[in-house]
Amino acid sequence: MKKIIKKIKDSICRAWNDASPKKRGMTIGVFMLLYTALTLYLMLEHTQDVSYEKYLRQDIQPSSILIDDKETYADTLMNKRVFEMKEFFNQFNTISHE
């Protein structure tokens, strides 16, 4: 096993020493880009899953919107418009939210 590792190490050293400076620079640049891409991929891969799981676990319960007939806060609107608004919001109380 040690002989195989030594052969691999020697072949890498020979290839590195025989390479021109331009080729060495390009090799270092390629390895830096690969390292950066792999790091970003591993960091950002799971960030989407975390928020998605939180969204799946969240149980959204619809709430009823009740408007009292006695109190009207929109004094400036016409009575017909206020009545239409009350009907619109009260229709959500009759819809089944299952």
C-alpha positions in Angstrom: 0.0 0.0 0.0 2.8 2.4 0.8 4.5 1.6 -2.5 1.3 2.6 -4.4 0.9 5.8 -2.5 4.6 6.7 -3.1 4.3 6.0 -6.9 1.2 8.2 -7.1 2.9 11.0 -5.1 6.0 10.8 -7.3 4.0 10.9 -10.5 2.1 14.0 -9.2 5.4 15.7 -8.2 7.0 14.9 -11.6 4.0 16.2 -13.5 4.0 19.4 -11.3 7.7 20.0 -11.8 7.5 19.5 -15.5 4.6 21.9 -16.0 5.2 25.5 -17.1 4.3 28.4 -14.8 1.3 29.2 -16.9 0.0 25.7 -16.6 0.6 25.6 -12.9 -1.4 28.9 -12.5 -4.3 27.5 -14.5 -4.3 24.3 -12.5 -4.4 26.3 -9.2 -7.2 28.5 -10.6 -9.3 25.4 -11.7 -8.9 23.8 -8.3 -9.9 27.1 -6.6 -13.0 27.4 -8.8 -14.0 23.7 -8.1 -13.5 24.2 -4.3 -15.6 27.4 -4.4 -18.4 25.8 -6.4 -18.5 22.7 -4.2 -18.5 24.8 -1.0 -21.3 27.0 -2.3 -23.3 24.0 -3.4 -23.0 22.3 0.0 -23.9 25.5 1.9 -26.9 26.5 -0.2 -28.3 23.1 -1.0 -30.0 22.6 2.3 -31.2 26.2 2.9 -34.2 25.6 0.7 -35.1 22.4 2.5 -35.1 24.1 5.9 -37.6 26.7 4.9 -39.7 24.2 3.0 -39.9 21.9 6.0 -41.0 24.8 8.2 -43.7 25.6 5.7 -44.9 22.0 5.6 -45.1 21.8 9.4 -47.0 25.1 9.7 -50.7 24.4 10.2 -52.7 27.4 8.9 -56.1 27.7 10.5 -58.5 30.1 8.8 -60.1 32.6 11.1 -63.6 33.9 10.8 -64.1 37.5 10.0 -67.0 38.9 12.0 -68.4 42.3 11.4 -70.8 43.6 14.0 -74.1 44.9 12.7 -74.3 47.4 15.5 -71.0 49.1 15.0 -70.0 50.7 11.7 -66.6 52.3 11.5 -67.0 53.6 8.0 -69.3 56.6 8.7 -68.3 58.3 5.5 -69.4 55.5 3.3 -73.0 55.1 2.0 -75.2 52.6 3.8 -75.4 50.5 0.7 -71.6 50.2 0.3 -71.3 49.3 4.0 -73.9 46.6 3.6 -72.1 45.2 0.6 -68.9 45.1 2.5 -70.5 43.2 5.4 -72.0 40.7 3.1 -68.7 40.1 1.4 -66.8 39.5 4.6 -69.5 37.4 6.2 -69.6 35.0 3.2 -66.3 33.6 4.4 -67.9 32.5 7.6 -70.2 30.2 5.7 -67.5 28.5 3.6 -66.1 25.2 5.0 -62.4 25.5 5.7 -61.5 21.7 5.8 
